[in-house]
Every structure is written in C-alpha cells, then in structure tokens.
Amino acid sequence: MGKSKSFAFTTTQNRLAATAKALGHPARIAILQYLAAKKSCVCGDIVDELPLSQSTVSQHLKALKEVGLIKGEIEGSAVCYCIDTDAWQTLTKQLQNFLSAPANENCC
C-alpha cells in the first residue's frame, strides 16, 4: 500500500501494519528474541549471534528501531540496543485486541 492511502486508516491500524511488516523477517524475530533473553542492552553481540553481516544486521536493527520496538543508545564507539518495553506492551495490547475480535462463524 502506498503512503498516499494510509490516511484512510486509523493511527492504530497504520502502526500495527508497520510493526507487522517489521516483524515479517526471521532475522528481526531472532534479534528480538536475543534482546529479550538478555534483558539488558546489547552492544556488538548481535552480529556474533546471527549468520549475517554487520551491515545486514544494522539494516534489520534500523527497521526495528523505526517502528519503535527497540531503542539504541550510543556508548563510546558502539550502539547498544534493547527492547523498548513501553512499545512492546503497546504492541501486545494491540495484537490482543486485533486477534480477539470475534470471527464470523457463519462464513462459508
């Protein structure tokens, strides 16, 4: 969907769609799982954990940061990343609301 049509949808719908798109790559899921398991900020270790180049990992981190799921802070010459717990809780609520909507039992 082009950006020109996003105005036709609610802020929540647009945000959930953008976040779902960011979650749509297994490397990003792996990054989030790694950060969640560490429960602290992680600097250079992410590249060591994934079978991807530094530049590819950086692109995935950028996508996750753009939708607000992770935070990155500069510490010296490194950027340390962690999960944004407020954004994570918001996403959890949005997904629960979305997935708990009743299905049409009379369909087909």
N, C-alpha and C positions, 0 to 999 in steps of 0.2 A: 504494500500500500504506500503510495506516495505521501509525502508530508502534507500535500495540499488537501488531503481528505481527512487528516487527523482531527481537524476542528469539529467534525461531525460526531465525534465520540467524546465520552466523558474523560475527565482527567484520570480517573481510576482505570478506565478501560485502556487508555493510551499507555499509562505507566505499567500496567500488568502485561500488556503486549510487548513493550520494550524489554521488560525484565525477562519474560519468557523467551524472547529472542536471544538475549544474552545468555540464558541458561541452556540454549539449544546446541551447545557444543560439548562433547565429553571432556575436553581439556579444561573447560571452565568449571564443570562439575567437579573434576578432580582437584582443581585449585581450591574451590570452596570446601571440599571435604578435608583437604590438607590443612587449611587455615582453621577450620572448626576443630579438628583433632588437636592442633597445637594450643588453641585457646589463648594465644598471645600473638603479638606482632612478629612477622617473619620477614627477614631481610633477603638474603641471597639463596636460601634453601630451596625455594620453589623450583628453580631451574634444575637443581640436583635431583629432585623427586620425579620429574616428568621427562619423557623421552622426546623433548622438544628443544629447539634452540632458544637462546636468550631472547632474541628478537621476537620469536613467535609467542613465547610466554609473556613478554611485555605487551604484545597486542591483545592477548586474552585478558591480562590484568587491566588494561585500559578499558576494554569493553565492560568488565565487571564494575570498574570504578565509575564509568559514565552513568550507569543505572543506579549507582549508589549502594551496591551490595557490599563493597569493600572500601576501606579507607587506606590511604597511603601517606606516610609521613617521611620526610627526608631526615635521615640520621647520618650525618657525615657525608660520605660519598654514595651511600646506599639509600634506597627507599624501602621502608618497612611497611608491610601490608597486614591488615587484619579485617575480620568481618565487621561491618557496621551493624551492631546489634539492634539499633532502632529500626534501620531499614529492613533487617531480617524479620523482626517482629511484625512490621507493617506488611511485608510480603506474605508472611504466614497467615495473617488475618485475611488479606485479600484473596489468597488461594482457598482458604477455608470457606469464605463467603461464596466464591465462584463455584467451587466444587460441591457445596452443599445445596445449591439450587436444585429443586426437585426436577427430576426427568419426567418427560411426558410419557406416562405409562400406556397411553392409548395410541402411541405412534406405531405404525406399521404392524 
